[in-house]
C-alpha cells in the first residue's frame, strides 16, 4: 500500500504568496498607443474635410489687368460635359529683340554669324530683355593727371598706304591733320593716295621697301650689297611713284637696316634731297638711325607699334602707352597701319589725350 504524502503545514507568521499584477507595467505603453491613435484619427479627419472643401470651392483664375501688373480673381463657371481640369494657358510670345545698329562698311566690321547668341540669354534667373553687345567692353583710358599744354609731343604715322583709296578717304575724314601717312610705292593707288592726302592737308612720306631677313621678291627693293648708284636709282623710282614725300621710313628691312654701308648710301641720297628719315626699328640691330646721325640727316626712331594686335581694344592700350611715353620723354613717335580698327581706335583716343595736354604733331616736327 502506498503511503499518503503529508503536506507540511505553513509556518506561522508568513502570509501566503500572491500573483503579481502586470497591468502597472503596461499602463505607459497603453497611454502612448492611445495618444498615437487619437493623433492619426485627427489627421485623417482633417485631410478628408480639406479635400471635401476643395471640391466644393469654385475654381478661380488670374488674369492681368490692362496696363497694370495687378492680378484679379474671377470665378470660372463649369461648362456641362467638360472635365474639371483647367485648360493649359497659352504661352506668352516675347517681343522680338531690337536689332543692333549697322556698322559702316568702311570700317570693315563683320556681323555676328547667325545662330550664335549671348551665352547668358535664356538661363533661369537671368532675364535678358536686351541682348546687348556680345564683344567685351573696350578698356578705359588711364586716369592721367592733366599736364600743361606742350609737355608731351606725339607724332603718329600710318604705314602701308596705297592699296585702298576708300579706306584712305575714311581715315582722312576721321583723323586730325597732324597724322603723317607713309605711302608704299608701286601700289595700285600710290600716286592717287599722295595727291588725295596733299589736297586734304596731310603730310606724306615714302614707305620705302627694304630687304627683310626672309627675302621675298619685291619690286625695286633696297637690298643688302647694293652699290651707291643702285641705291640712288632705286630711290629715284620709289620717289617718282610717291609725289610730295618729305621724308622716308623703311618697310620691313630687318636685313637691309643692319647693313651699315647700305644705310650710309641711303642717308647720302636723303641729304642731297633735303629729306628726313624715320627708323621703323623692325630689328633691334638696326644701323639706320645712327647712320642718319652720322650723315647729318634729321631723323627719329619709332617708339611704339600701335597695331601689332589688329583689335580695337589692343590698339587703344598701345595708344595710351604712346601718349604716356610722350609725356615722360617729351617726344614720342608711334606707327600704325591703314586698317579699319586702327582708324577707329585713333579717332577715339586722340581727342582724349588732347584734352589732357598732349600735343599731336606731324612727323616733320618730331625729327632732330
PyMOL commands that set and color helices and strands:
alter all, ss='L'
color gray80, all
select helices_A, chain A and resi 23-56+105-107+165-174+190-200+228-241+256-258+260-273+288-295+312-329+340-354+363-365
alter helices_A, ss='H'
color red, helices_A
select strands_A, chain A and resi 60-64+71-75+152-161+180-184+203-210+245-252+276-279+299-301+304-305+331-337+358-360
alter strands_A, ss='S'
color yellow, strands_A
deselect
rebuild
show_as cartoon
